Amino acid sequence: MAAITDPVPTSPEDYNEGILAVLAPPSPIYVVAVLTMMGLVGAGAAALAYQTYAGMGVTGLMHPVMWGVYITTFVFWVGIAHAGTLISAILYLFRAKWRNAINRGAEAMTVFSVITAGLFPLIHIGRLWKFYFMLPYPNQRGLWTNFKSPLEWDVFAVGTYTIISILFFAVGLIPDIAAARDRITDWRRHLYGVLALGWRGTAEQWRHHSRAVLHLSGLATPLVLSVHSVVSWDFAMSLVPGWHTTIFAPYFVAGAIFSGMAMVITVLVPVRKAFSLERFIRAEHFDNMGKFIVLTSTIVGYAYAVEYFMAWYSANPYEQMSFWHRAFGDYWWATWIMITCNVIVPLPLWLKRFRLNITWMWCTSILINIGMWFERFVIITTGLSHEYDPAAWGYYTPSWVELTILVASFAHFFMWFLLFLRMFPVIAIQEVKEEQYEHAEAH
C-alpha cells in the first residue's frame, strides 16, 4: 500500500473544471448506489410503519432496558455531526487553511447526520402523532412540556444545531453555486440561479460573505461543546450506576469529534477516488485528519481508564459492579469491540506513514465508526440492565424492527450525501483557490 502523492492544480480554470466535473451526468454505478440506499430507507419506513401499527412491543425494549438501539443511534448521529462544525467553524477561526478542501463535504455530512439523528426521538416515542408534546408552545389547555425530560433537552439541542448547521452550509455554498450556475446548461441552471441569490463576486459581496461566515463560525463554535454536553446529560443527570458522573460532558464531546472526523474520512475517500479529486484532497489533508484521530482517540482512551479507576476508587459497590459487568458480564463482547476499535486500532496513526496511507486510513475510520456506535450501546445497555436491585436485572436483545431501522438510518444518511454530490460542488472552489494562492505566494 503506497502513500498518497497527488499533483496540485496549476490554474484557476483547472480548479473550476476539476471540481465542477462532479456535477456531470451520473454513472450507472452511482444510480445503482442511490437506488439501493432508497430501497433500504423504504425498508426502514416499512419497519417503522409496522412498529407504529403493532406498538413498541415489537421491539426488544422492555423493563429494565427501555433505551436501546434507537437512543444509541441518536447519540451516534449527533456525534457524527460535530466534525462538520469543528472543521468549518473552529478551524476557520484558527485559520487552518488545510480545512478548505474538506470543509464542504464535512458541512454536508453535518446537516444530513443531524437530520438523521432528529428522527430517532420521534421513533423512540412510539406514537409519532404525539411528537408535538415535545415542542414548548402555549396551548388552550395551559399545559407545558416536561422540561425535566431528556427528550425535551434534545429538542432544544438538536433544533439549535440543525438551524446553525443549515445556515452555515447554505451561506458557504453561495459562491460555488454561482460558479456552477455559469457553467451548467441543464435544468439545474435555473435552480442555481435562484439559490445563488444574485451573486456576482463583487468586492462588496465578498466582504459581506466573509463577515457572515465569521459570525456564523462564532455562533457555531460553542455548539460543539454545548450540544453533545446536553446529550450527555441525558445520562449523567440520572442516578444509574455508570452514568452519574461529571466526566460525561467532555467525554462525549471528545468522542463526538473522534467519530465525526472518522466519518469524514470514511465518506471522502470513496468520493475522492470515484470523482478523481486527488489533486484537491491531498496527502496533507489525510495527515492532519489522522492527527485529530490520534488526539481524540487518546482522550477517549483516557476517559475509559478514568471511568474504571473512579469506579474502583469510589468504593461504591454499585459502581464497581456496573463496570465489572461492562467488561466481563453479558455485554463483554460489545465492550471489547469498543476498546479495540477506539483505542487500539488508531495506535498506528502515531506514525506518519500510516496517516499517509489511504487504504489504512479508510479501514481505520470504518472500525472507529463501529467502535463509537458500540460505545454508546455499551453505556446504555450495561447501565440499565444492571442497576441497584438484582431482581430487576435483565438482558436486552434488539429485534429485527430495530435493526432494520438502524440500517435504514445509515442508508438515509448516505442517500442524501449521494444526492448532494450530483447537485452541489463537494469541495469549496473559492476557498481551495485562496489556499493555493497563499501557498504559492509564501513560496
N, C-alpha and C positions, 0 to 999 in steps of 0.2 A: 504494500500500500504506500503510494508515494505522497509526499507532501504537496500542498497546493501551491502552484506557481502560475499566476494569471497575468495576462497583459493588461495595460491600462489604456483607456480611450485617449485619443490624441486631439480631438477637436469637439466643439460644441455639437456639430452635426452628428458626430459619432455617438454622443450621449443620447440625443433625441432618437436616432434610428434604432440604437441598441435596446433602449428601454421600452419605447413605444411598439417594438416588434411583438411584445407580449400581447398586444391587443389585436393581433392578426386573427383570421378565422380559425376556429378551434380544430384540433386534430381528432381523429376517431377515438384515440385513447382518452383524450380529455372528456369527450362526450360520454363515453362508457363510464368513466370515473364519476362524473356528475350524476348520471342516471343511477349508478349503484348507490351513491350517497342518498339520493332521493328515495330509492327503494327502502333503504334501512330506516330513514326518517319515517316513511309510511308505516313500516312495521312497528316502530315505536309508538306512532299515533294510534295504531290499532290496539296495541297493548294497553295504552292509556285509556282508550275508549272502553275496553273490556274491564279495566280496573274501576273506572267511573261507574259502569253499569253494575258490576258484581260487588263492589265495595272493597275496602282495604284488606279484607280477609284473604284476597288472592295473593297478597304479598307475604313475605316472610316475617313481617313486623308483628310482634306480639310481646306481651309482658315477659321479661323486663326491658327488652330491647325494642324501643319504639322509634328510634332513629337508626337508619341503616344505610343502604346504598344511595338513597335519594339525598340525604344530608351530606354523606361522604362526597358525592359527586358535585353537589352545590359548592362545598368548600373548595374542592379541587378546581372548578372552573373559575371561581373568584380569584384563586391564587394565580392561575394562568394569566389572567387579565393584567396582573401587576407588571409584567415585563414591558408591555407597551408604554405604560406611564413612566416607568424607570428610564427606558431608552429615549422616549420622546421628550419628556419634561425634565427629569433630573439631570440627565447627561447633557441636555440642551443648556441648562443653566450653568453647568460646569464647563461648557464649551468643548465637549469631547466630540471632535469632528468625525471620528470613525463611525459614529452612530448614524451618519447621514444615509448610508447605503441600506441600512436595515430598519430604520425607524418607521417607514411607511408600512411594511409588512407587519411589524410589531403593533402598530396602531390599529390596523385592520383586525389583527388577531385579538386585540383587547376588546374591541367593540363586539365581535362575534362571540367571544367567550363570556362576556358579561351578559349578553342576551341569552345565551345558553344557560348560564347559572341562574338567571332570573326565572326560568321555567320551573326549577325544582322546588322552591317553596310552594308554588301552586300545585305541583304534582303531589307533594307530600301531604297537603291538607285533605286530599281525597275528594272532597266536594268542591270542584273547581268553581262552581257558580257562587260560592260563598267567599271568593277571594276579596271582595270589597270590604270585608270586615277587617282586613289588614291595613286599609287605607285610612289615615286620620282625617276625617272630614265631618263637619257638623251635619246632623240629620234631625228630622222632626221628632224622633224618639228621645233625643238628648243623650244618646249612647256614644261613647268614645271607645276607640280601640284600647286593648290592654297594652300599655306602654311597658309593662314588665315582661312581656313576651319576647323571647329572642327572635321570633319571626317578624315582629314589629321593628326591631333594630335592623334586621336585614333589609326590610323595605327601604328604610332611610339610607343605609349604606349602599346597597346596590342601585337604588334610584339615583342618588347623587353621582355615583361613579359612572353610571350609564350616560347621564346628561353631559358631564365633563368630557368623557371619552369620545362621544359622538361629535361634540363641538370641536375638540382638538383635531380629530380626524378630518372633519369637513373643512375646517379653515386651512389646514395644511395641504389639502388636496387642490385648492383653487388654482394655483399657478400651473400645476401639472394637467388639470382638466382643460385649462385654456390651451396648453400645448397640444393636447390630444384633439381638441376642437379644430385646431388649424391644420390637422393632418388627416384625420379620419373622414372618410367620404360616405359611409353608410348611414343607417338610421340613427346611430349613436351621436352623430354630429349635432343633431337638434337637441338631444339630451345634454350634451356637453355645453352647448350654447346657453342653456338655462342654468346649469349648475356652476358655470364659470363666473356668473354674476357680473358680466361686463368687464372681466379682467383684460387689460391691455398691456400690463407690465410697465406702467409708468413709474417714475420715481416716487410719486405721491402714494400710489397703490402699494408699492413695496414697503414704504415706510409704515403705512397703516398695518400691513400684513405682518411685518416683523414685530410691531408693538403688540398686536393681538396674540401672536404666538407666545411672546414673552409673558404677557399677562395670564394666558391660559396655562402656561407652564408653572407659574407661581401658584395658581389655584389647584393644579393637579398634583403638585409635589406632596402637599400634606395628605392627600388621599392615599398615597402609597402606604403611609403609616397608619392612617385612621381607619380605612375601610376594613382591612384584614384584622386590625385590632378589634373592631366591633364584632367581626365574625368570630374571633377567638373568644370573645366574652360570652358568646352563646354557650360555651362550655365552662369557662373559668368562673362565671358568676354562680354556678351551681355548687352543690356540696358533694358531688360524685367523686369518689376516690380516683386520683389520677387526673382529674380535671381542675380541681380547685387550687390553682397555683398562679402566681404572678408572672411566671415566665411565658405564659401563653401568647401574650401580645407580640413581643419581639421574636419569639419562636415562630409564630405563624407568619409574620412579615418576612422573615428571612426565608422560610420555606416557600412563600409565595413567589419571591424574586427568583429563588432557585428553580422551581418548577416552570415559571414563566420563561426564563431565559432558555431552559432546555427545550421548551415547546417552540421557541423562535428558531432554534437550530433544527428541530425536527421538521418544521414546515418549510424553512427557506432552503435547506439542502436539496430536496427534490425540485423545488421551483428553480433554483439556480441551475441545475443540470438540465431540466426539461426545456427551459427557455434560453439557454446559452447566455447566462448572466455572469459568467466567470470574470468578465472584465470589470464588473461593478461590485460584486460581493467577493472580496479578495481574501488573501491569506490573513492580513492583519485583523480583519473582522472576526474570523473564527478564533484567532489568537486571543483577542480581547474578550470575546464571549466565553471562551474557555477559562479565562482568569476569573470572571464573575462566577462561573460554575464552581471553581475551586474555593473561592472565598465563601460563598453561601453554603456549600457543602460542609465546609469546616464549621461554620456557625451552627448548622443543623445537627451535625455530629456532636458538637459540644452540648447543644441543648438536650440531645438524647442522654448523654452521660450525666448531665446535671439533674435531669428528672430522676434517674435511678439513684444518684447519690443523695438527693434530698429525701427521697422515699426512705432510704436506709437511715439517714441521719435524723430524720424526724422522730424515729421510734414509734411511729403511728402504725399499728398492726394492719389497719385497713389499707393505708397507702402501700405498705410493704407487700401485702398480699396482692394488691391490684397490679403492681409492677412485676411481681413474680409470675402471676398468671399471664401477664402480657408476653413475657419471654419464654415461659415453659408450660403454659396452660393450653387451653383448647385452640387458641389462635396463634400458637408459637410460629406456625409457618408464615403467617402474614407479617409478624414482627420481624422475622429474619429476612424475608424478602425486602421489607422496608429498610433495614440496616444495610443489607448487602448493596441494594441499588443506590441508596442515598449517601452512603459513607465510603464503601469500599470501591465501588465501580468508578467514581470520579478521581480516585487517587492518581492514576497515571497522568491526568491532566496537569499535574505539577510540572511535568516535563514538556517543553515547548514542542518537541517533535510529535507528541500525541495531539497537542492542540492544533497543529497544522495538518493533521491527517483527517481528511474529510470523512472517510468511512468510519474511523474510530469515533469521531465527534458525533456523528449521526446515531450510531448504535448506542453510545453512552447516553445521549439525550433521550432516546426512547426508553431505556432502562430507568432513567431518572424519573420520567413521567409515570412509569409503572410504580416505582417505589413511592412517589409522592401521593399517588392515589391510595396505596396501601397504608401510608402513614395516617391519613385521615380515617380510613377504615379501622385501623388498629385502635386509634384514640377513642372512637365512638363505640365500637362493639365491646372491647375489653372493659371499658369503663362501666357501661350499662349492664353487661352480662354478669359481673361480679361486684355488686355493691356491698352493703353492710350485712344484710340478712341472707345467710346461706339458703334458707327456704325459698328465696326469691331469685336464686341464680338460674340462668338459662343459657341457651345456645342459639345464636341467630344464623339462619341459612337463607340467603336471598332466593326468591322464587324466579321462575322464568320471566315473569312480568317485569320485575325489577331489572334483571339482566338485559332484557330486550330494550328497555328504556335507557339503560346505561349505554349500550352500544349505539342506540339512536342519537344520544347526545353528542357522541364523537362524530357521527355522520352529519348531524346538524351543523356542527362547527366547521367541518371540512367542506360541506356543501356550500356554505356561504363564502368561505375563503376561495374556493374554486371559481364561483361565480364572480367574485370580486376581481380575480386575476384577469378575466376577459373584459372587464368593464373599465378598470382604472389602472394607471401605472403602479406596479408593485414597488417601485423604487422612486424616491423623491428626486426628480430630474434636476431641479434648480439647486437643491442642497448638495447633491453629488458634484455638480459643476463647480459650485463655490468651494467645496472641499479640495477639488483637484487644482483649481486656480491658485488657492492659497498654498497648496503643497508645491506647485511649480514656482511660485514667487519666492518661497522660502529656500529653494534650491537654485 
